[in-house]
Amino acid sequence: MDTTAKNPAGPLDGVRVIDLSTVVMGPYAAQILGDLGADVIKIESPADGVRVGPYRTTPGMTPLALNVNRNKRSVTLDLKQDAGRERALELIATADVLITNMRPGALARLGLDHEQITALNPRLVYAHGQGFRGDSDRAGNAAYDETVQAASGLVDVANRAIGSPVYLPTILADKVSALTIVYSVLAALVHRGTSGAGQYIEIPMTDTLLAFNLVEHLAGHSFEPPIGPTGFPLSMTRGHRAVSTRDGLACVMPYNPRNFRDFFAAAGRPDLAEDPRVNGDSIQDADIDPLMALIEECAPSLTTAEWERVCAKHSIPMAPALELDRAAEDPYVREGHLLDVVDHPSEGAVRSIGIPVRFAATPASVRRLAPLPGEHTDEVLRELATRS
């Protein structure tokens, strides 16, 4: 589906991105750049990871493919063949940005590593996402979201907080790294605008997620010698979880003594509102867990909607727990067009995830729904021929 004529181009209008990546990290980053107005050309093979899985109508049009490939044109090329590789190089020569997450050895064998590409297109911003730093002894290791969660300390945080070394049930490393690719590419484009030169950007997933985790979890180890343990106290308590209201689940998260006092008063527990633990200048770390246990104990006294009104009145952080199966019915989601139903030309009615950022002057938009594998091969190659 092409809605280019109806929707604004966005702040990256005129920027061409070649998406030579698979699975989620690179494709998600490229999609965001496309949402912002870039012309994104996805070079793919039938083996692309997001193309594997269940589909309704067309093979390859899987949920992941629909959710990370919009605002792109798809070109199918076999990079192991000379002809396919030459077409890819011709496309890269026309680009402002290249995004890839292929392993360095594979890129070198295909003649697509940074050194060879820079000679072809010195103005190119070359963004390479990989599991581990290129100068480390893990550089060539296979890496998936779970391995990065383990290597970045996230599994340790979960184990200490809940007593089980679980992986977070979302591909956090891929998506945080995708966002890191986006802001890194934008910074490099600004630099190119003043210097005229492109550059190589390495985005190691493990380093990215470690830095992300340590913002709060470095804690007492922020000082040398340490003045306390690692781990953000509130996040590390057993009571750091949603609570059951009279009719559902909600996050009720008092952050200061007054929040706790107002909550306990609303729950009909004036005795707890007088508790010395919530009547000082701040909440002590040692008191967080028992106080959160009291929040859980009191929460069933009101419905979720009643708590939402009470908490809004007293500026207590609170939100109903969204059930993903019912997300499309949620008023906040619906009014913000965060999950609209659109008509895909081959797949019929599909849900399109909304663009979360709003620009006053250069709005981002969905100009193309996710393409079929290779849908734009002929179109893009004709453009190449016209350029030459």
Stockholm file with secondary structure:
# STOCKHOLM 1.0

chainA/1-388         MDTTAKNPAGPLDGVRVIDLSTVVMGPYAAQILGDLGADVIKIESPADGVRVGPYRTTPGMTPLALNVNRNKRSVTLDLKQDAGRERALELIATADVLITNMRPGALARLGLDHEQITALNPRLVYAHGQGFRGDSDRAGNAAYDETVQAASGLVDVANRAIGSPVYLPTILADKVSALTIVYSVLAALVHRGTSGAGQYIEIPMTDTLLAFNLVEHLAGHSFEPPIGPTGFPLSMTRGHRAVSTRDGLACVMPYNPRNFRDFFAAAGRPDLAEDPRVNGDSIQDADIDPLMALIEECAPSLTTAEWERVCAKHSIPMAPALELDRAAEDPYVREGHLLDVVDHPSEGAVRSIGIPVRFAATPASVRRLAPLPGEHTDEVLRELATRS
#=GR chainA/1-388 SS CBCTTTSCCCTTTTCEEEEECCTTHHHHHHHHHHHTTCEEEEEECTTCGGGSSCCSSSTTCCHHHHHHCTTEEEEECCTTSHHHHHHHHHHHHTCSEEEECCCHHHHHHTTCSHHHHHHHCTTCEEEEEESSCTTSTTTTSCCCHHHHHHHTTHHHHHHHHHSSCCCCSSCHHHHHHHHHHHHHHHHHHHHHHHHCCCEEEEEEHHHHHHHHHHHHHTGGGGSSSCSSCSSCTTTTSTTCSCEECSSSEEEECCCSHHHHHHHHHHTTCHHHHTCGGGSSSSCCHHHHHHHHHHHHHHGGGSCHHHHHHHHHHHTCCEEECCCGGGGGGCHHHHHTTSEEEEEETTTEEEEEECCCCCCSSSCCCCCBCCCCTTTTHHHHHHHHHHHC
#=GC SS_cons         CBCTTTSCCCTTTTCEEEEECCTTHHHHHHHHHHHTTCEEEEEECTTCGGGSSCCSSSTTCCHHHHHHCTTEEEEECCTTSHHHHHHHHHHHHTCSEEEECCCHHHHHHTTCSHHHHHHHCTTCEEEEEESSCTTSTTTTSCCCHHHHHHHTTHHHHHHHHHSSCCCCSSCHHHHHHHHHHHHHHHHHHHHHHHHCCCEEEEEEHHHHHHHHHHHHHTGGGGSSSCSSCSSCTTTTSTTCSCEECSSSEEEECCCSHHHHHHHHHHTTCHHHHTCGGGSSSSCCHHHHHHHHHHHHHHGGGSCHHHHHHHHHHHTCCEEECCCGGGGGGCHHHHHTTSEEEEEETTTEEEEEECCCCCCSSSCCCCCBCCCCTTTTHHHHHHHHHHHC
//
